[in-house]
Amino acid sequence: MSEFVTVIISAIVSAGVATWFSRLELEKERGRRLPMYWTALYSEAELAAEMVHKYLQDDVMWPLYRLPTTAHRSVYASVLAEAKLTRDEARSLAQFFVLVDEFNRGMERADGEVGGKPLREERVRLLKLKGPRLLAYWHGDEFDGVKHDSIEALLREHANLLPLA
């Protein structure tokens, strides 16, 4: 009987040690992966802001490009799940990426008519309104009387990037 108890205790201890090492390895992997996710989100958001700025400056109705969403679609959920974000940070990030999606949707759904009038002019008008709002979120500026948190600063901080001079 005593050998049986020894075997059971050994099995339980071995399983516990294996579980502990497995969790330790997962935690190390998470520590390596999360900064890369933040850097990907930062790079994509920065590019989106640059593209919107160019769109507004160039005064083009329908550019051939769309704002990038690859990192947002692939790592955003993991960042929200794994990062320690405040409610305001999570909300600001979500609002920024919603604006990116809305901007792209506005460019894609411009064909057609409403009440016999082409949608293109209305879509361009809306894009010209959404562009400055997206840039206000990126830079942390005021828009429509509301001061927004800087998405650029938030992403830089979490990606451990050095601040711009």
N, C-alpha and C positions, 0 to 999 in steps of 0.2 A: 504494500500500500504506500509506503514511504517513497519508493521509486516513482510510482504513479504521480504522487503529489509533486515531486521534484520536477518531473517532465512537464506537468501542467504549468507550474510556476515559471519554469524556463521558457516555455512557449509564450506565456503572457508577457514576460519581461522582454523577450526577443521581439514580439510584435510591437510593444510599446517603444522600444529603441528604434526599430525600423520606421515606425510612424513619425517619431520625433525627427529623425534624420531626413525623412521625406519632406516634412513641413519646413525644415531648415533650408533645404535645397530650393523648395518652391519660393520661400521668402527671399532668398538670394536672387533667384531668377526674376522675381517681381521687381526687386531693387534695380536690376539691370534694364528691364524692359520699360518700366514706367517713364524714365527720363527720355527714352527714345520716342515714346508715344507723344510726350509733350513737345519735343522738338519737331516732330512731323506735323502736329497741329499748328504750332507756331509758324512753320515754313509755309504751310498751306494758307493760313489766315493772312499772313503777310502778303503773299502773292495775290490773294483775292482782293485785298485792300489796294494794292498797286494797280490791279486791273480795273477796278472801279474808278480809281483816280484818273487813270488813262481814258476810260470811257467818258467820264465827265469833261475832261480837258479837250479831247479830240472832237467832241460834238458830233459823234457818229450815231446814227439811229440804230443800226443793227450790226454790231460787230460779229465776226465769225466765231469768236471764242465764247466759252462759258467759264464761269468761275469754278476753280477746282474744289472737289468734294471728296476725293479718294480717302484722305486721312480721316476726315470727319466721319465718313461712313464706316471705316474699318476699325478705328481705335477709340472713338469718342465714348462708346458705352463702357469700354474697359477703364478708361480714365475716370469716368464718373464713379465706377464701382470701386476702384482701387485707390484713388487719390483722396486726400483729406481736404475737400473743398467746403467753403462756407456756402450757405444757401444763396447768398448774393453772388458769389463767384460762379456757382453752377447756373444760376439764372442768367447772368450776363453772357456766359459762354453759349448757352442755349439760344438766347436772343440773337447773338451775332450769327450763329450758324443757320438759324431760321431765316435771317435776312439774306444770307448767301443763297439759300434754296429759293426764296421768293424772287430774288433777282434773276436767277437762272430760269425759273418758271415764267417770269415775265418776258424773257427773251424768246422762250420756246413757244409760247401760246399767243403769238401776235397775229396769226392769220385768222380770217373770218370777219364777220360783221355783227354788229348789234344795232338794231333799229335802222338798218340800211347804211350805217356808217362803219368804215373800216376800223378795226381794233388797233391798228398800228400806232396811230397818233396818241390814243389813250394809253397804250402800253409804254410808249416812249415817255410820256408825261409822268407816269407812275415810276418808271425806272429812274428818271431824273430826280424824283423825290426820295426813292429808296437809297440811291447812291450816297448822298450826303449823310443819311442816317447810319448806314453801314460804316462809313468813315468816322463818324462821331463815336461809334462803339469802339472802333479800332484804336483811335487816338485818346479816347476818354474825354471828348469834348461835350459841350452842351448842344442839344438839338431839341427844338420845340419846347424850350424852357426846362428841359430835364438834363441834368448832368449825368453822364454815363461813366461807368468804370472803364478803365483802359484795358481792352482785351490784349493789346500788345504787351503791356506791363505784366498782366496776369500770366500770359503764356510764357513770357521771358523768365519770370520768376520761377515757375514750376519746371521749366526746361533747364534751369540753372545756367541760363545764358547771361553774359555780362551786359549790364545796361548800356544803352547807346550814349555816347559822349555828347 
